[in-house]
Amino acid sequence: MAERIRRVGVVARSTNRDAVHTAVELADWLARRNLEVALDETTLRARRGRDAEVFDAASAYDLVVVLGGDGTLLSVARALRAGVPILGINLGTLGFLTEVARTALYPSLVRVLNGEHSLEQRALLDVTVRRAGGRGASLRAFNDAVISKGALAHIITLALRVDGRLVTRFRSDGLIVSTPGGSTAYNLSAGGPIVHPQLPAAILTPICAHTLTLRPVVVPDKGPIEIQLETEGEEVVLSVDGQDGSSLGGGDSITIVRSAASVQLVRVTGLGFYDSLREKLRWGG
C-alpha cells in the first residue's frame, strides 16, 4: 500500500482546537513527504494561506485521516467515497472507532505508509423513509437508525417486520436498529447486546417498551427491516448516527437494509475487538 498512497485527506473536528492544530501539523508532515494533501475548511483557514486542496468526501483518496472522536469519524465515513481507507485518531473520549491515540499519530502513519497495517470492513445501513403522503427520504447509517418520540410526546405504537414477516406490534418510546459495529453505542446504553462487528446481523432494541417481555433481538441483515409508525399526532423523529434526521408522521414507514457500500477502517495497533472491550469498557483481565 505504501506505493499507492499519494493523496491523503485530513479532516479535524472543527470545534476542537487541539484537533485543528494537530491537523495543521499533520498537513505539513505529509507535504514534506511529497504527498498530496486535502484539508477540511477549518484546518485550511488555520493553515494561513499555505497551499492545500479543500477536502471533498466525494473525491478519490488513498487514505483519509480523521482527528477527533467517533462522532467525527461517523460523519466522514457516511459521506466518503466507497473503498477509501480511514485512519481514526482519537482526540475524543471513548474511541471505539478512532483507535489510535494522539501520541501514536506519527509512528502509526509511518507504519501505514510502509504498508504495515490491516483493513477492517464495517457494514452500513441504507435507511429509506416512505411518507404516508408519498414523499420519501434516503439516509445512511454507520452505527444506528433510531425512531424515538419527542420529549413531550406520549408513548408511540410501532409495527416491526423483518424479511416481510411481522415480528411484533408494540408500544414504547422508540426503537434502535443498530449495526454490529454500532452495538457499543446507543444500543448498549439502552440494554442491547454487544455484537462482534464482523457478524452479518442487525440489532433491534426497543426503547422503554411497554411490554416487559419485549427484549432486544439480533436478526440477519440480508432481509429488509420495516418499521411503520401507527401513532397519529405525536412528535416522532428518525435520527441516523445522532447526526442526521427526519420527522415522522402517522402512517410513515422506514425500510432498512444492509448497504452495498461499506467503510474500511485502517488498523495499526494490533488490538482486536475483545482488547477494545476490555480497555474501553474497563472489563477485568
N, C-alpha and C positions, 0 to 999 in steps of 0.2 A: 504493500500500500504506500510505502514511502515514495516510490516513483510516481504515483498518481496524485499525491496531494500537492496541488499547485494553487488552488483557490480556496480560501478559508473565510467563512462568515463568522463574525463575532457579535454576539448580542448580550447586552448587560441589562439588568433590571434598572430601569430608568430612575426609580425613586431611591436607589441605594448608591450613595456616594462612593463607597468602597468598591462596589461592582463597576461603576463607570470608570473610576480611577484605574482599577485593575485592567479593564478593557483597553484603555489608552496605552498602558504599558505593554500589554499583550500585542496590540497592533504594531507597535514599534519593534518588538521582539520578532514577530513574524516577518515584518518588512525587511529586517536585517538578514533574514534567511531567503530573501528574494521570492517570497510568496505573495500572491495577490490577496489583498485583504478588503473585505466589505464590512462596514460598521453600521450599527443602528444609529439613528439620527442624533440621539442624545450623546452618544460617545463621539460621534463625528464633530459635533459642536465643541465638546470638551477638548478635542484634539487641536483646536485653534488653527484651522487652515491647512494643516498638513494633509497632503493628498490621500484620499481613500474613496473607494466606491461606497455608495449607500446600499445597505443590506436589503435584499429583496427575497422574501421567502419563496417566491415562485421561480427564482433563478437556480441554476445548477452550481453546486459547490461540492468540493471533495470532502469537506469537513465543516461543521458548524460548532463553534464553542459557545456555550451558554453560561453566563456568570450570574448567579442569583440563587433562587431556591427552586423547589419543584414546580411552583406556580409559573415561574418564568419559562422553565423548560416546557411545561404543558402548552403554553400559548404559542411557543415557537414550533413545537412538534406537530401540532394540529394543522398549522398553516404551511409547513415546509414541504417542498417538492419531495415526492416519494423516492426512497432509496438513499437520501443524504444522511450520512452518519452524524450523530450528535454526541458531543462530549460535554457533560454537565459538570460545572464547577460549583460546589456547594458554598454559597455565601448566605444561606438561609438558616433554618433550624434543623428539622428532622433529616431531610435529604435522602429519601428513598431512591429518587431518580438521579439526582446530582451527586454521584458517589465520590468525586474527587475533592479533597479539601483544598482550600486556598494555598496552603503551604506546599502542596504537592503539584501545583499547576504546571510549572515548567518541567520538572522531571517527567511528569505524565505526558506532556506534549512531546518531549523528546522521544519517548517510547512510541507514541502514536506515529510520529513522523518516520520512525525506524521500522514501523510495521509490527511492533511488539504489543499487540492488543487483540481483543476479540470483539465481535459484533453480536449484540443480543437483540433479537427481533421482538417487538411488542405489538400486540393487536390493538386496532382501533375499532370503534363502533360508528356506523353511519346511522344517524337519527333523523327520521322524517316525520314532520308534523302534518297531519291532514285535518284541515278545519271542517267543521260541520257545514260551513258555507262554501266549501270548495277550494279555498286558498290553502297554500302549504308553505313549508319552510324546510330546509335541509341543514343539518349541523353535523359536526364530527366530534366524537369524544375519545379522549385518551384514557381517562380514569373512569368517568361515570356520567350517566344521564339521570337527573333527579327530578321527579314530579313531586311538588310539595305545595301545601296550602299556604296562603298568606298569613301574616301574623294575627290578624283579626278574623280570619275565616273560620267557619265551622269544619268539622270532620268531613272528609270527602269520600265518595264511592268510586272505586276503580274496578274495571273488568280486565283481567290478565289472561292472555292467550300465548301459548308457545307452540310454534310449528303448526298453527291453525287449530289447536285444541284448547278448550277452556281449562285453565288451571283453577281459577277462583275469581269470585266477585267479592270484594271486601271493602270495609270502611277503615280508614286510617288517616294519618297526617300526610301520607305520601308513599312513594316507592323509589328505591335506589336500584338502578340497573348498572352494574359495575363490570369492568373488565377484570381479569385476574390481576393485572398489574395495578389496578386501582383498588384492589381489595383491602389494601392497608391505608386507604384514605377515609372518606366519609363512611363507606361501608363498615369499616372496622369500628368506628365510633358509634354506629347505630346497632352494633351487636352482630354484624355479619361475620362470616368465616374468612380467615386468611387463606388465599388460594395461590398456588405456585404460578408465577406469571407466564410460564410456557404451556399451561394447560389450555386446550381449546374449549373454553367454557365462559359462561356469563353468570353473575351472581345477582339474584333477585332478593332484595332486602326491604321488607315493609318498614315504614317509619311509624312507630307507635300504633300498631294495628289494634283495632277494637276487639278482635278475636285473639285470645292469648295463645291458641294452638297454631296460629299462622306464623311460621318461622321462616328464616331465610332459606332459599332453595338455590342449588347450583345446577344449571342446565347446560346442555351442549349449545355452542354458539352457531351451529350450522343452520338452524331454523329461525325464522323471524320471531321476535318477541313483540307482541302487540298489546298496548295498554289503551283503554278508552276511558275517558272521564265521563261519568254518568251523572255527576252533580251539576246542577244549574245554579247560576247566580252567586258563586263564590269566587274569591280571588285565588287562582291557582297558577303556578309558574313551572315551566320546564327550564332547568338550568343544566348546562353542559360544562363539566370540569370547574364549576363555580365561576365561570368567566363569561360565557355566552348564554343567552336565554331567550325565552318567548313566553308570553302569557297564553293561558289556555281557557277555553270556554266549554260549557256542557256540550257533549257530543263529539268533541275533538278527540282524535286518536293519534298515538305515537307508534311508529314501527321502527324497531331497532334490529339491525343485522350486523354481522362482522364485516368490516370494510375490506375491500380488495387491497387497499393500501395498508401499510404498516410503518412503524417507526423503528429505526436502527440506532440503538444506544451503544456507544463505544465504552468498552470495559477494559480498564488497565490495572486495577488494584489487585486482581486475583481473588477478591472476596465474592462469594456466592450469595444466593438468596438467603440461605439459613444464617450465614455470617451477618448479613444485614439485619435480620430479625433479632439476633442476639444483641447486636450493638445498638440499633436504633430503638428497640423496644425494651432494652435493658433486661433481657432474659438472662437467666443464670447460665454458667458454663464457660 
